Amino acid sequence: MELPTSNVPASTADPKFMILFGKQKSGKTTILSRLPSNLILDFEEGTDYMDALAIKMDSFERLVEVKQALEDKMTLTKVKPYKRITFDTATTLEEMLMPYAITLYKATPMGKDFKGTSLRVLPQGAGYLYEREAFKNVIFGFQKYCDTVILSGHVSDKQVGKEGKEVWELELDLTGKLKRIMGAKADAIGLVYRKKNQCIISFKGGSEAIVESRIKHLTNRDIVVSESEGEGEDIVITTYWDRIFKNL
């Protein structure tokens, strides 16, 4: 092995794992439905009223079927089936993975005789470890089938003390440590919000939202990702995903 003697060039300009979160009806699913080569795994029927490259997800078994179909496709073609895969939304996915988390727990000596339907009854919060493992296994298990995994979620409010004042922070709505783990793994975390006819993704840290990016062209920026004109059936939406993904 030869040790590097100079800076190694960046291997990609785009995030491999990105989190987008925002309030309900902020436009997350709408803009994601217009992202090219983006398979949306729809856990909340958010794509019912729009054209989208989407699969309805109503059970963990369905998720397993989709993963196997992706595996079969990639084995056949030798290329990744999609550039991006979106999980929409994080909160519903977390709840749906309980059967998988129980399977992981029952594979351990202490859990082999477990008969319950929820690990949250275990003392001292022991079950959350297996919920986190299930979630991580699914999210990062899908990375081999695309260039970018996107986790879309709702926002939660958290009251914290800063400089002697009580303020509210906006963060991804996930349980406990899982929220921090996903945040640490993400290459970019963006807050989605509307401003008049624009949908904006903010990667600008230092505000009330927990956002950040290690991707240079996203860092500390508010990026207009779509603009709309007209009303009702005549509405026209223009998207600018090339501002987020250099290799669109």
N, C-alpha and C positions, 0 to 999 in steps of 0.2 A: 504494500500500500504506500502510495506517495502522498505526503501531506501537502495541502495547498500552500502556495507561496504568494498568491494574490487573491483579490476578491473574486468570489465565484458569482457569475452573472445570475440575475433572478431568472427562475425557470418559468414563471408565469406572471402576467399582469392582472389576472382575474382571481377573485376569491374562490377557494375550493369548498369552503363551507361558510355560508352567509345566513345571518338571522335578520329577518324583517319583522317588526312588530308595530302595532298601532291600535287605536281604538276601533271598535266595530264600525263598519261602514266608512272606513277611511280610504278605501279603494285598493286594498292589498290584493285581493283576488282578481279584481279587474285588470290591474296592471300586469299581474303575473300571468294572466291568460293571454296577454299580448307579447310575452317574452318568447322569442323564437326558440324552437326545439326545447321546450320546457314541459315535461310531463308533470301534471299536477295530481298528486294523490289526495283526493278530496274527502276529508273526514267530516265535514260539516255541511255538505250539499251547497257549498258556496258558488259552484259553477253552474247551478241549475238554470240560471237566467242569462247565460252568456255562452258564446262559442269558445270552446277551450279544448286543449289537448289534455283530457282529464279522465281519471278512473275513480268511480265512487268507492269509498272504503267503508264498509259497514261491519267489519270484524277482523280479528287478527288473522284468521284463516285466509281471508281475502288478500291481506298483505303478503302472506306467504306465497300465494298463487302468483301475485304480481312479481315478486322477487324471482320466482322460478322461471316465469316467462321472460324476464329480462336476462337471466342467466342463459336460457336456451337461445335467445336471439343473439347474444354476444358470442356464444360458442359457435353459432352457425355463420355469422358474418365477420367475426374477428375484429369488430369495431364496437365502440360504445353505442348503445341504442339511442341515447339522447345526450345533448350537451348539458342539460340541467334537469334535475328532479326536485320538485317542491313538495314538502309535507305541509298540508294546510288543514287544520291548525295544530300547533304544538300541544295545546291543552287536551284536545280530544284524543290525539294520538297517545298521550300519556295514560289516559284512562283506559283506552282500548288494549294497551299492552299488559294489563294486569294478568291475564291468563299465561302469557309468556313469562312474566316475572315469577309467577307461582311455579311454573315448570323449572325455572332456574333454582328456586329455593328447594323444591322437592328433590333435586339432584344432589343436595348436600345431606350429610349424615343427620343433622338436626332437623331438616325439613322433610325427610322421606315419608313421614306419617301424617303430614299436614293434610287436612280435609276441608279447609275453609275456601272461601271465594275471594278473599281480600287479604293481602299481607299487612294491611294497616292495623290489624288487630294484634300483631305481634308486639311484645313488650319492648319498651325503650326505643321504639321506632326502628326496630331491626329490619323490618320489611322494606324500608325505603332503599336500602342498599341494592336489593334485587330489582326494584323498579328502575333505579338508575342504570343498572347494568343492561336491563332489557332495552331501555330507551337508547343508550349508546350503541348497543349491538345493531339495532335497526338503522339508526341514522347513518352510522359510519359503515354499516354493511352494504348500503346502497351506493357508496361513493365509487365503487369499481365500475358502475354502469353509466357514469356521467362525468363531466368535468367539474360541475358544481352542484352540491346539495344545498337547497334553500329550506330553511325552517321558518315558516310563517306563523305568527302567533298574535294573541291579543295582548293588550297592555294591562299591567296591574299597578296600582298606586301603593307606595310604601312611605310611611312617615319616618323621617330620620332627623337627627340633630346635626346641624352644621353651624359652626361659629356661634353657638349659643342660641340658635333659632331652630324652630321646628319647620321643616319643609317637606314637600311631597316629591318623591322621585318616581319616575315612570320606568318600568322594567318589564321584561318578558314574563308572561304569566305561566310559570312552571313551579313545581314544588321544591322548596328548600334548596339543598345542595345541587340538585340537578340544574337549576337555573345558573349557578355559578360555573358549573362544569361546562355546560354548553357555551356560555359566554367566553370562557377561557379558550375553548377549542375553535371558536369562530374567527375567521379572517376579517370579517366585517359585520358590525351590528348596526342596523339602521332603523330609525323611527320614521314610520310612514304617516303623513298627515296631509290634509287638504288646505289649500289657500285659494279661495275663489275658484277659478276654473282649473287650477293646477293641482297635481298630486306630487308631493315632494318627499324625498328620502333624505333624512338628516343623519349624517355621520359626524356631526359637530359635537364634540364632547364639552364637558364643563357646564352644561345646563342642567335642567331637572331630569333629563332622560339619560339612562345608562346606555350610551352609544360610543362606538369607537371603530377604528379600522387600522389594520396594518398594511392595507393596500394604498400605495402612495397617491393615486389619482382620486381616491375617495376621502382621504383623511381630512378631517375638520372642514367638510363641505356640506352645504345643503344643495341637493341636486334635483332639479325639476325633471321628473321621469315621464310625466304625461301632461297634456293640456287638452281640454275639451271645448267644443263649440256646438251651439244649437241646443235643442231641448227634445225630450221624449224620444220617439223613434228616429228623429232626424239628428240626434247627437252624433258628433264625429270626435273620436278620441285619437290623438296623435301621441305616440310614445317615443321616448328617447333612451332606450335601453343601451345604446352604444356609449352613453355617458357613464354607465356602470361597468359594462363588459367590453373590454377592448377587442376580444376575440368573439364577437357576436355570432 
